[in-house]
Amino acid sequence: MFSKDGTAQGVAKQRLIESLAPADTRVIYDPYAENFVLGARLIKLMGHKLSVALTNKFAPGFHQHLIARTRYIDELVEKTAAQGVEQYVILGAGYDTRAHRLTLPSSLTVWEVDQPEVQTIKRAKLAKAQAPSATSAQIHYVSIDFNHQCLSEQLLAAGFDTRKSTLFTLEGVSQYITKETFASTLQEIAALTQNTTATFIFSYVDALLRTDPERCFGKGYPKAKRRAEMVMGLAAKVGEPWISLYTEEALVELLAEHGFSVQENKTLDDLNAVYFSPVGRTLAENQIFKLEHFVAATSKKA
Ligand SMILES: C[S@@+](CC[C@H](N)C(=O)[O-])C[C@H]1O[C@@H](n2cnc3c(N)ncnc32)[C@H](O)[C@@H]1O
Protein backbone atom coordinates (compact mmCIF):
# COMPACT_ATOMS: atom_id res chain seq x y z
CA MET A 1 0.00 0.00 0.00
CA PHE A 2 2.88 2.40 0.79
CA SER A 3 5.71 3.24 -1.56
CA LYS A 4 9.21 2.65 -0.24
CA ASP A 5 9.76 6.33 0.53
CA GLY A 6 7.32 6.58 3.46
CA THR A 7 9.90 7.35 6.15
CA ALA A 8 12.10 9.44 3.83
CA GLN A 9 9.03 11.60 3.20
CA GLY A 10 8.33 11.78 6.92
CA VAL A 11 11.73 13.32 7.63
CA ALA A 12 11.53 15.66 4.63
CA LYS A 13 8.17 16.83 5.99
CA GLN A 14 9.72 18.01 9.25
CA ARG A 15 12.51 19.75 7.30
CA LEU A 16 9.90 21.51 5.21
CA ILE A 17 8.07 22.59 8.38
CA GLU A 18 11.29 23.91 9.93
CA SER A 19 12.19 25.74 6.73
CA LEU A 20 8.93 27.69 6.99
CA ALA A 21 10.08 29.36 10.24
CA PRO A 22 11.41 32.93 9.99
CA ALA A 23 15.09 33.00 9.03
CA ASP A 24 16.14 34.26 12.47
CA THR A 25 14.46 31.44 14.39
CA ARG A 26 14.87 28.40 12.19
CA VAL A 27 17.44 25.77 13.08
CA ILE A 28 17.90 24.30 9.61
CA TYR A 29 16.88 25.43 6.14
CA ASP A 30 16.09 22.96 3.36
CA PRO A 31 14.66 24.75 0.34
CA TYR A 32 14.20 21.44 -1.52
CA ALA A 33 12.24 19.50 1.13
CA GLU A 34 8.87 20.68 -0.18
CA ASN A 35 9.42 18.77 -3.43
CA PHE A 36 9.27 15.42 -1.68
CA VAL A 37 6.32 15.88 0.63
CA LEU A 38 2.79 14.84 -0.18
CA GLY A 39 0.53 17.70 0.94
CA ALA A 40 3.37 20.25 0.95
CA ARG A 41 0.99 22.95 -0.24
CA LEU A 42 -1.29 22.51 2.77
CA ILE A 43 1.68 22.48 5.16
CA LYS A 44 2.93 25.72 3.63
CA LEU A 45 -0.52 27.24 4.08
CA MET A 46 -0.60 26.18 7.75
CA GLY A 47 2.88 27.58 8.34
CA HIS A 48 5.61 26.67 10.80
CA LYS A 49 3.95 27.26 14.17
CA LEU A 50 0.74 25.36 13.52
CA SER A 51 2.55 22.51 11.75
CA VAL A 52 5.01 22.10 14.66
CA ALA A 53 2.13 22.21 17.14
CA LEU A 54 0.29 19.46 15.23
CA THR A 55 3.41 17.28 15.02
CA ASN A 56 4.11 17.76 18.69
CA LYS A 57 0.54 16.85 19.60
CA PHE A 58 1.46 13.39 18.37
CA ALA A 59 4.66 13.46 20.46
CA PRO A 60 6.08 16.61 22.12
CA GLY A 61 9.62 17.31 20.91
CA PHE A 62 9.31 14.96 17.92
CA HIS A 63 9.83 17.77 15.41
CA GLN A 64 12.75 19.27 17.35
CA HIS A 65 14.38 15.86 17.74
CA LEU A 66 14.49 15.32 13.95
CA ILE A 67 15.63 18.88 13.30
CA ALA A 68 18.40 18.66 15.92
CA ARG A 69 19.57 15.42 14.28
CA THR A 70 19.78 17.05 10.88
CA ARG A 71 21.47 20.20 12.17
CA TYR A 72 24.01 18.21 14.17
CA ILE A 73 24.96 16.09 11.17
CA ASP A 74 24.95 19.14 8.84
CA GLU A 75 27.50 20.87 11.07
CA LEU A 76 29.76 17.84 11.31
CA VAL A 77 29.62 17.25 7.55
CA GLU A 78 30.56 20.85 6.81
CA LYS A 79 33.32 20.76 9.43
CA THR A 80 34.78 17.45 8.19
CA ALA A 81 34.59 18.63 4.58
CA ALA A 82 36.31 21.92 5.43
CA GLN A 83 39.08 19.92 7.11
CA GLY A 84 39.79 18.30 3.75
CA VAL A 85 37.94 14.99 3.59
CA GLU A 86 37.94 13.91 -0.07
CA GLN A 87 34.85 11.69 -0.40
CA TYR A 88 31.42 11.75 1.21
CA VAL A 89 29.07 8.75 1.17
CA ILE A 90 25.49 9.37 2.28
CA LEU A 91 24.11 5.96 3.27
CA GLY A 92 20.32 5.62 3.20
CA ALA A 93 20.22 9.15 1.80
CA GLY A 94 16.44 9.22 1.23
CA TYR A 95 15.45 12.84 0.66
CA ASP A 96 18.51 14.25 2.44
CA THR A 97 19.61 17.26 0.35
CA ARG A 98 23.01 17.92 1.94
CA ALA A 99 24.69 17.44 -1.41
CA HIS A 100 22.72 20.46 -2.63
CA ARG A 101 22.24 22.77 0.31
CA LEU A 102 25.40 22.62 2.42
CA THR A 103 28.59 24.60 1.93
CA LEU A 104 30.97 21.95 0.62
CA PRO A 105 34.34 22.22 -1.12
CA SER A 106 33.92 21.93 -4.88
CA SER A 107 36.47 19.10 -4.96
CA LEU A 108 34.45 16.80 -2.68
CA THR A 109 33.06 13.68 -4.40
CA VAL A 110 29.62 12.66 -3.14
CA TRP A 111 27.86 9.29 -3.34
CA GLU A 112 24.26 8.82 -2.36
CA VAL A 113 23.24 5.27 -1.47
CA ASP A 114 19.62 4.14 -1.12
CA GLN A 115 16.94 1.90 -2.57
CA PRO A 116 16.54 2.43 -6.31
CA GLU A 117 12.83 3.31 -6.04
CA VAL A 118 13.59 6.18 -3.66
CA GLN A 119 16.48 7.43 -5.78
CA THR A 120 14.36 7.50 -8.94
CA ILE A 121 11.76 9.71 -7.29
CA LYS A 122 14.43 11.92 -5.74
CA ARG A 123 16.36 12.48 -8.93
CA ALA A 124 13.22 13.37 -10.88
CA LYS A 125 12.09 15.86 -8.22
CA LEU A 126 15.50 17.50 -7.92
CA ALA A 127 15.84 17.79 -11.68
CA LYS A 128 12.43 19.46 -11.83
CA ALA A 129 13.46 21.86 -9.04
CA GLN A 130 16.75 22.49 -10.88
CA ALA A 131 18.69 21.93 -7.66
CA PRO A 132 22.40 22.46 -8.30
CA SER A 133 25.03 20.22 -6.74
CA ALA A 134 26.95 21.82 -3.85
CA THR A 135 30.21 20.57 -5.38
CA SER A 136 31.65 20.92 -8.86
CA ALA A 137 31.07 17.27 -9.74
CA GLN A 138 27.90 15.29 -10.42
CA ILE A 139 26.53 13.37 -7.45
CA HIS A 140 26.94 9.60 -7.84
CA TYR A 141 23.79 7.62 -7.14
CA VAL A 142 24.39 4.06 -5.98
CA SER A 143 21.37 1.85 -5.49
CA ILE A 144 21.34 -0.82 -2.81
CA ASP A 145 19.29 -3.00 -0.55
CA PHE A 146 21.54 -3.05 2.52
CA ASN A 147 19.98 -6.31 3.64
CA HIS A 148 20.86 -8.18 0.47
CA GLN A 149 23.63 -6.36 -1.41
CA CYS A 150 27.25 -5.65 -0.71
CA LEU A 151 28.04 -1.97 -0.08
CA SER A 152 31.68 -2.16 -1.14
CA GLU A 153 30.85 -3.91 -4.42
CA GLN A 154 28.30 -1.25 -5.27
CA LEU A 155 30.55 1.66 -4.27
CA LEU A 156 33.66 0.31 -6.00
CA ALA A 157 31.67 -0.25 -9.19
CA ALA A 158 30.63 3.41 -9.01
CA GLY A 159 34.24 4.63 -8.74
CA PHE A 160 34.82 4.89 -4.98
CA ASP A 161 38.54 5.48 -4.37
CA THR A 162 39.93 3.45 -1.46
CA ARG A 163 42.95 5.77 -1.17
CA LYS A 164 40.90 8.86 -0.39
CA SER A 165 39.80 9.97 3.07
CA THR A 166 36.05 9.46 3.42
CA LEU A 167 33.12 10.57 5.50
CA PHE A 168 30.09 8.28 5.82
CA THR A 169 26.76 9.34 7.26
CA LEU A 170 23.81 7.11 8.15
CA GLU A 171 20.97 9.27 9.42
CA GLY A 172 17.71 7.75 10.60
CA VAL A 173 18.44 4.36 9.04
CA SER A 174 19.99 1.97 11.59
CA GLN A 175 16.59 1.17 13.11
CA TYR A 176 15.31 -0.12 9.76
CA ILE A 177 18.10 -2.58 8.98
CA THR A 178 19.01 -5.75 10.86
CA LYS A 179 21.85 -5.71 13.39
CA GLU A 180 23.74 -8.13 11.15
CA THR A 181 23.38 -5.70 8.24
CA PHE A 182 24.53 -2.76 10.37
CA ALA A 183 27.57 -4.75 11.51
CA SER A 184 28.43 -5.88 7.99
CA THR A 185 28.03 -2.31 6.68
CA LEU A 186 30.47 -1.15 9.33
CA GLN A 187 32.83 -3.95 8.38
CA GLU A 188 32.64 -2.87 4.73
CA ILE A 189 33.28 0.77 5.63
CA ALA A 190 36.36 -0.35 7.59
CA ALA A 191 37.57 -2.50 4.69
CA LEU A 192 36.97 0.24 2.11
CA THR A 193 38.97 2.74 4.17
CA GLN A 194 41.71 0.48 5.56
CA ASN A 195 44.40 2.59 3.85
CA THR A 196 43.01 6.00 4.68
CA THR A 197 41.10 7.93 7.33
CA ALA A 198 37.38 7.52 7.89
CA THR A 199 34.66 9.31 9.80
CA PHE A 200 31.30 7.67 10.46
CA ILE A 201 28.38 9.77 11.65
CA PHE A 202 25.12 7.98 12.40
CA SER A 203 22.02 7.90 14.52
CA TYR A 204 20.57 5.01 16.47
CA VAL A 205 17.45 4.36 18.51
CA ASP A 206 18.09 3.75 22.20
CA ALA A 207 17.22 0.20 23.29
CA LEU A 208 15.65 1.74 26.39
CA LEU A 209 12.70 2.72 24.23
CA ARG A 210 11.52 -0.89 24.57
CA THR A 211 12.92 -1.83 27.95
CA ASP A 212 12.47 1.37 29.99
CA PRO A 213 10.82 3.99 27.74
CA GLU A 214 10.45 6.66 30.46
CA ARG A 215 14.23 7.14 30.34
CA CYS A 216 14.04 8.22 26.68
CA PHE A 217 12.06 11.30 27.66
CA GLY A 218 12.54 14.34 29.86
CA LYS A 219 11.10 14.40 33.38
CA GLY A 220 7.33 14.85 33.39
CA TYR A 221 6.93 13.98 29.70
CA PRO A 222 3.23 13.15 29.21
CA LYS A 223 2.42 9.44 28.69
CA ALA A 224 5.99 8.52 27.77
CA LYS A 225 5.41 4.77 27.45
CA ARG A 226 2.32 5.24 25.32
CA ARG A 227 4.16 7.72 23.04
CA ALA A 228 7.05 5.31 22.62
CA GLU A 229 4.61 2.67 21.42
CA MET A 230 2.87 5.15 19.13
CA VAL A 231 6.10 6.27 17.47
CA MET A 232 7.22 2.69 16.84
CA GLY A 233 3.69 1.76 15.73
CA LEU A 234 3.64 4.55 13.17
CA ALA A 235 6.85 3.33 11.53
CA ALA A 236 5.45 -0.19 11.35
CA LYS A 237 2.21 1.15 9.89
CA VAL A 238 3.98 2.79 6.95
CA GLY A 239 5.66 -0.55 6.28
CA GLU A 240 9.10 0.31 7.74
CA PRO A 241 9.17 -1.09 11.30
CA TRP A 242 12.02 -0.33 13.71
CA ILE A 243 13.72 -3.67 13.99
CA SER A 244 17.08 -2.71 15.56
CA LEU A 245 17.60 -0.73 18.74
CA TYR A 246 20.98 -0.38 20.49
CA THR A 247 22.61 0.25 23.82
CA GLU A 248 25.54 2.65 23.88
CA GLU A 249 27.82 -0.09 25.26
CA ALA A 250 27.01 -2.50 22.44
CA LEU A 251 27.70 0.15 19.81
CA VAL A 252 30.97 1.30 21.35
CA GLU A 253 32.10 -2.32 21.34
CA LEU A 254 30.99 -2.94 17.76
CA LEU A 255 32.67 0.25 16.51
CA ALA A 256 35.89 -0.66 18.32
CA GLU A 257 35.90 -4.10 16.68
CA HIS A 258 36.13 -2.29 13.36
CA GLY A 259 38.72 0.27 14.44
CA PHE A 260 36.35 3.16 15.19
CA SER A 261 36.15 5.15 18.38
CA VAL A 262 33.27 7.36 19.43
CA GLN A 263 34.09 11.08 19.52
CA GLU A 264 30.63 12.32 20.47
CA ASN A 265 27.24 10.86 21.39
CA LYS A 266 24.42 13.43 21.65
CA THR A 267 20.66 13.56 22.07
CA LEU A 268 18.10 16.34 21.86
CA ASP A 269 18.69 16.78 25.59
CA ASP A 270 22.27 17.93 24.86
CA LEU A 271 21.39 19.98 21.77
CA ASN A 272 18.32 21.83 23.07
CA ALA A 273 20.46 24.57 24.63
CA VAL A 274 22.81 24.68 21.63
CA TYR A 275 20.27 24.97 18.80
CA PHE A 276 16.89 25.97 20.20
CA SER A 277 17.75 28.29 23.11
CA PRO A 278 19.71 30.81 20.98
CA VAL A 279 16.62 31.35 18.80
CA GLY A 280 14.22 31.62 21.74
CA ARG A 281 12.75 28.13 21.32
CA THR A 282 14.08 26.28 24.37
CA LEU A 283 12.13 23.09 25.02
CA ALA A 284 10.92 22.49 28.56
CA GLU A 285 12.17 19.35 30.32
CA ASN A 286 8.77 17.69 29.82
CA GLN A 287 9.02 18.12 26.03
CA ILE A 288 12.38 16.41 25.63
CA PHE A 289 12.29 13.41 23.36
CA LYS A 290 15.60 11.56 23.19
CA LEU A 291 14.83 8.26 21.59
CA GLU A 292 17.69 8.60 19.12
CA HIS A 293 21.36 9.28 19.72
CA PHE A 294 23.59 11.06 17.22
CA VAL A 295 27.12 9.67 17.08
CA ALA A 296 30.37 10.79 15.49
CA ALA A 297 33.08 8.13 15.28
CA THR A 298 36.47 8.13 13.62
CA SER A 299 38.76 5.33 12.62
CA LYS A 300 42.02 5.17 14.57
CA LYS A 301 43.98 6.49 11.60
CA ALA A 302 41.83 9.66 11.46
C1 LIG B 1 13.93 7.62 7.74
S1 LIG B 1 14.59 7.58 6.11
C2 LIG B 1 15.99 8.62 6.36
C3 LIG B 1 16.45 9.22 5.08
C4 LIG B 1 17.57 10.24 5.22
N1 LIG B 1 18.77 9.66 5.77
C5 LIG B 1 17.12 11.42 6.01
O1 LIG B 1 17.53 11.54 7.18
O2 LIG B 1 16.36 12.23 5.49
C6 LIG B 1 15.30 5.94 6.00
C7 LIG B 1 15.99 5.70 4.67
O3 LIG B 1 16.65 4.42 4.73
C8 LIG B 1 16.46 3.77 3.50
N2 LIG B 1 16.52 2.33 3.75
C9 LIG B 1 15.83 1.62 4.67
N3 LIG B 1 16.12 0.31 4.57
C10 LIG B 1 16.99 0.19 3.54
C11 LIG B 1 17.65 -0.92 2.94
N4 LIG B 1 17.45 -2.15 3.36
N5 LIG B 1 18.49 -0.68 1.91
C12 LIG B 1 18.68 0.59 1.46
N6 LIG B 1 18.10 1.68 2.01
C13 LIG B 1 17.26 1.48 3.02
C14 LIG B 1 15.07 4.20 3.04
O4 LIG B 1 14.89 4.03 1.65
C15 LIG B 1 15.03 5.66 3.49
O5 LIG B 1 15.47 6.53 2.48
The ligand as a MOL file (V3000), in Angstrom:
LIG
                    3D

  0  0  0     0  0            999 V3000
M  V30 BEGIN CTAB
M  V30 COUNTS 27 29 0 0 0
M  V30 BEGIN ATOM
M  V30 1 C 13.9250 7.6230 7.7410 0
M  V30 2 S 14.5850 7.5750 6.1100 0 CHG=1
M  V30 3 C 15.9900 8.6190 6.3550 0
M  V30 4 C 16.4540 9.2230 5.0830 0
M  V30 5 C 17.5740 10.2400 5.2190 0
M  V30 6 N 18.7670 9.6590 5.7670 0
M  V30 7 C 17.1250 11.4220 6.0080 0
M  V30 8 O 17.5300 11.5400 7.1760 0
M  V30 9 O 16.3570 12.2310 5.4880 0 CHG=-1
M  V30 10 C 15.3000 5.9440 5.9970 0
M  V30 11 C 15.9850 5.6990 4.6670 0
M  V30 12 O 16.6520 4.4210 4.7260 0
M  V30 13 C 16.4610 3.7730 3.5050 0
M  V30 14 N 16.5190 2.3270 3.7480 0
M  V30 15 C 15.8330 1.6210 4.6700 0
M  V30 16 N 16.1180 0.3090 4.5670 0
M  V30 17 C 16.9940 0.1870 3.5420 0
M  V30 18 C 17.6500 -0.9200 2.9360 0
M  V30 19 N 17.4510 -2.1540 3.3590 0
M  V30 20 N 18.4940 -0.6800 1.9080 0
M  V30 21 C 18.6840 0.5860 1.4590 0
M  V30 22 N 18.1030 1.6800 2.0050 0
M  V30 23 C 17.2550 1.4810 3.0220 0
M  V30 24 C 15.0650 4.2050 3.0410 0
M  V30 25 O 14.8930 4.0310 1.6470 0
M  V30 26 C 15.0340 5.6610 3.4860 0
M  V30 27 O 15.4730 6.5290 2.4850 0
M  V30 END ATOM
M  V30 BEGIN BOND
M  V30 1 1 1 2
M  V30 2 1 2 3
M  V30 3 1 2 10
M  V30 4 1 3 4
M  V30 5 1 4 5
M  V30 6 1 5 6
M  V30 7 1 5 7
M  V30 8 2 7 8
M  V30 9 1 7 9
M  V30 10 1 10 11
M  V30 11 1 11 12
M  V30 12 1 11 26
M  V30 13 1 12 13
M  V30 14 1 13 14
M  V30 15 1 13 24
M  V30 16 1 14 15
M  V30 17 1 14 23
M  V30 18 2 15 16
M  V30 19 1 16 17
M  V30 20 1 17 18
M  V30 21 2 17 23
M  V30 22 1 18 19
M  V30 23 2 18 20
M  V30 24 1 20 21
M  V30 25 2 21 22
M  V30 26 1 22 23
M  V30 27 1 24 25
M  V30 28 1 24 26
M  V30 29 1 26 27
M  V30 END BOND
M  V30 END CTAB
M  END
